[in-house]
Amino acid sequence: MSKRYSRIIAASRYAPQLAAYQKWLTGEATRQPNVGKGTARGLSKVLYINPFAYTLTTTLVTQSAQDAAWESYSESFALYTFTAVPQGSSSIKIARYRAPRVNVISNISTSKTEMTSHITGNVYYVKKGKNQSIPFGNKSGGGATAESAFAAISATLNNVKSVLIPEKV
């Protein structure tokens, strides 16, 4: 058989998954089959950071994190995230601004769990773990980058995987 039509033949193997995805996009298929079946989100903790993207001298930006995550990892963020506004400073909330965050992944299982996509029906494998993210900012004196601050914070986190979520301005 010629290689001329090999890509078309290979793509035809995924025709049922493509049809299911198109139904999902157009709304013909049901969406979100497990909405409301998970656990409720925990309480939030109001935190204050000095953003990397803006030069604010005595103003901090309001952000939030899950209370349980903050209680577990607050020592690692002591220089970069504050729980109260220092005396002589103020705080603001900047619309559409999202501080850089450290996504802390703990309790990662060593075995893979088989899951089925609700959209295409394909089988895939997942390693379960608990994800929590905590915002951080520049040190009080400034001069750091998000990457260097992330490296310093990650170095103090033990027995977990940490991922940098970049700042969105």
N, C-alpha and C positions, 0 to 999 in steps of 0.2 A: 504494500500500500504506500502511496506517495505521502511525503511530508507536507504536501500542499495544503491539506485540510486538517492537519493534526491538531491545531489549536481550536478549530471549530468543534471537532469531535471531543476534545478534552473539556471544553466549556459545556458541551451538551450534558455531561455527567451531572452538572449542578443545576439543571433546568428546574427540578422540583423545589430546590431551596430558593432559587431566584423567583419563582412564582409565589412562594410563601412570603418572601420579603416584599414583593410588590403589593400583595394583598395587605400586608401590615402597614406599608406606607400610605396606601389609599384609605385605610380605615375599615376595609372589608373584614379583616381578621380582628379578633379581640386583642386588646392591648392590656398590658400590665396585669397579668393574671394573679399576681401575689401582692397587690396593693393592700395595705392594712393588716397583713399577716405577720409582719416582722415585729421587732421590739420597738418601743417608743424611744425617741431620742432623749438622752439625759439632759440634765440642767446645764445651762450655759454660764460661763464665767466671763465677765467683762474684763478685758485686758487693754493695756495702753502700750503703744509702740512709737518709736521715733522712725519714721519712714526713710527708706533709702532714696526714693525718687524725688522727694521734696525737701527743701531746706527750711525747717521750722525751728526757730531758736528756743522758744519756751512753750511750744505747743506739741502735744502728743496726739496721736490718732487712735480712736476707739476701734477695737476689734473684739472678737469673741472666740472662745474655744469651749469644748465640753469640759464641765467641771471635773469629771473623773480623770480625763487626760491631764488636766493642769495639776491635779493633786498628785498624780503619779510621776510627772516629769518636770515639775516646776523648778527644781534645783538646777537643771541643765540650762534653763532659760533665764536665770536670775539677772544676767547682765543685759539681756536683749528685750525682755518683756516685763512690764510692770503691772501690778495689781491695783495700784492707786496712783493718782496724779501727784507728783511731788509738789511741795509748797512753792509757790511762785510760778507755777506752770498752769496751763489750761488744756482742755482736750476738745477735739472736734471729730466729727464723723465726715469723711470725704466720700461723696457719692461715687459709686462704681469703682472705688479703690479697694484692692484686696492685697493685704500685706503678704510677703513671702511666708510660707508655712513649711514646717517640718512634718511630713507624714510619717508617723511612727507605727510600724507594723510589728505587732507582738503575737505570741502564741501561734507561730506559723507551724502548721502540721507538716510532718515529713511525708505523709502519704497523700496521693491525689484522690479527689472525689469526682466521680463521673456526674456531669450535669448535662441537661438537654436544653438547647436554646428554645425559648418560647416563640421565637419569630420564625426560624428556619427549620427547626427540628433536628439540627445537627448535634452530635454528641461532642462535648469538650471536657477537659479535665481542669480542676481547680485545686489549688493548695489553700486551705482555709487559714485565716488569720484575723486578728483584730486591728483595724485601721483607726487611728486617731490623729488629728492634725492640730498643731498649735502654731499661732502666728509669732513672728519675731521681727525685730527691727534693728536699727543701728544702735550701737552703744551710745551712752550719753555724750561722750566726747566726739562721736562721729568718726569718720575716716575709714570705716570698714566697708566691705562689699557684702552683698547677700551670700555669695559663695564662701567667703572666708568666715562669716558668722555661722553659716550652716556647718562648715567643717569643724569649727570649735564646739558647736552644740552636739554634733554627731559623735565627736570624740568622747563625750561624757555619757552618752547613752549606751548602756550595756545590755547585751542579750536581746537586742531588737534590731530590725532593719529600718533605716531612715532614708527618706526620699525628699528631695527639695522640690517644693511647688513654687514656681517663680512669682514675683510681684506683678500685679496687674494694675496699671495706671489708667 
